[in-house]
C-alpha cells in the first residue's frame, strides 16, 4: 500500500541521519582537539561540558529528533494504515517535517532560543492538528 504521508515520514528519518552525521563530524574533531580521554567513568554531562557549545548543539538537536517526532511517526503511519494519508494530512506532515528541519538548522547553527521555541511551538500545533485528524478517522 502506498500512501503520500509516508514520504514525509521517510524524509524526517533521513533528516535525522543527516543530523547524526553532522553531530559526529563536529564532535569527533572537537574531542581530538580538546584531547579528551574517553573514560567510561565520566558522565555524558562531563563530556558535554568539555565540548564547545557549537558542537553540543548538533547532539542536542539529534536528541530532540528522537523525542517528539516519534509521535509524528506514529500518527502519520496510523493515517497511512487508515487510508487517510493524502490531501491535507500529507500537507500537514510535510509542514511538520519542514518546521523540524528549520528547527534543526537554527539549533545547530545560531541556536537562538526564541526562534527555536517559535518553530517548536508551530510544529507542535501542526502535530496536534494531525493527531486530531487521525482521531477523527480512527474513532
C-alpha positions in Angstrom: 0.0 0.0 0.0 1.3 3.4 -1.0 0.3 6.5 0.9 1.5 10.0 0.3 2.1 10.6 4.0 4.9 8.1 4.1 7.2 10.3 2.1 7.5 13.0 4.8 8.0 10.2 7.4 10.9 8.9 5.4 12.2 12.4 4.8 12.3 13.1 8.6 14.1 9.8 9.2 16.7 10.8 6.5 17.0 14.3 8.1 17.7 12.7 11.4 20.5 10.7 9.8 21.9 14.0 8.4 21.9 15.4 11.9 23.6 12.2 13.2 26.4 12.6 10.6 26.7 16.3 11.4 27.0 15.7 15.1 29.8 13.2 14.7 31.5 15.3 12.0 31.8 18.1 14.6 32.1 16.1 17.8 35.0 13.8 16.9 37.3 16.6 15.8 36.4 18.6 18.9 37.2 15.6 21.2 40.5 15.2 19.4 41.3 18.9 19.6 40.5 19.0 23.3 42.5 15.8 23.8 39.6 14.4 25.9 40.1 10.9 27.2 37.0 8.7 26.7 36.9 7.4 30.3 33.8 5.2 30.9 33.5 6.6 34.4 32.8 10.1 33.0 29.2 11.0 32.7 27.8 12.2 29.4 27.4 15.6 31.1 31.1 15.7 31.9 31.9 15.1 28.2 29.4 17.7 27.0 30.8 20.3 29.4 34.2 19.8 27.9 33.0 20.5 24.4 32.2 23.9 22.8 28.5 24.8 22.7 28.5 24.9 18.9 29.5 21.2 19.0 26.9 20.3 21.6 24.1 22.0 19.7 24.2 19.3 17.0 23.9 16.5 19.5 21.2 18.3 21.4 19.2 18.6 18.2 19.7 14.9 17.3 18.3 14.0 20.7 15.4 16.3 20.1 14.7 14.4 16.8 14.4 11.2 18.8 11.7 12.8 21.1 8.5 14.4 19.8 9.0 13.2 16.2 8.3 9.7 17.4 4.7 10.9 17.9 4.7 12.2 14.4 5.8 8.8 13.1 3.0 7.0 15.0 0.3 9.4 13.8 1.5 9.5 10.2 1.8 5.8 9.9 -1.7 5.4 11.6 -3.1 7.8 9.0 -1.4 5.7 6.2 -2.9 2.5 7.6 -6.3 4.1 8.0 -6.2 5.2 4.3 -6.2 8.9 5.2 -2.6 9.7 4.3 -3.2 12.0 1.4 -4.5 15.6 0.9 -4.5 17.9 3.9 -2.9 15.2 6.1 0.1 14.8 3.8 0.4 18.6 3.5 0.4 18.9 7.3 3.0 16.1 7.5 5.3 18.0 5.1 4.8 21.2 7.1 5.8 19.3 10.2 8.9 18.0 8.5 9.8 21.4 7.2 9.4 23.0 10.6 11.6 20.4 12.2 14.3 20.8 9.6 14.2 24.6 10.2 14.3 24.0 14.0 17.4 21.7 13.4 19.2 24.3 11.3 18.6 27.1 13.8 19.7 25.0 16.8 22.7 23.5 15.0 24.0 26.9 13.8 23.0 30.0 15.7 20.8 28.5 18.5 18.6 31.5 19.0 16.3 30.1 21.6 13.2 32.3 20.8 13.3 31.3 17.2 13.7 27.6 18.2 10.8 27.9 20.6 8.6 29.5 17.9 9.5 26.7 15.4 8.9 24.1 18.1 5.5 25.6 19.0 4.3 25.8 15.5 5.5 22.3 14.7 3.7 21.1 17.8 0.5 22.7 16.7 0.8 21.0 13.3 1.4 17.7 15.0 -1.7 18.3 17.2 -3.8 19.0 14.1 -2.5 15.8 12.6 -3.3 13.8 15.7 -6.8 15.3 15.9 -7.4 14.5 12.2 -6.2 10.9 12.9 -8.5 10.6 15.9 -11.5 11.8 13.7 -10.7 9.0 11.3 -10.0 6.3 13.9 -12.9 7.0 16.2 
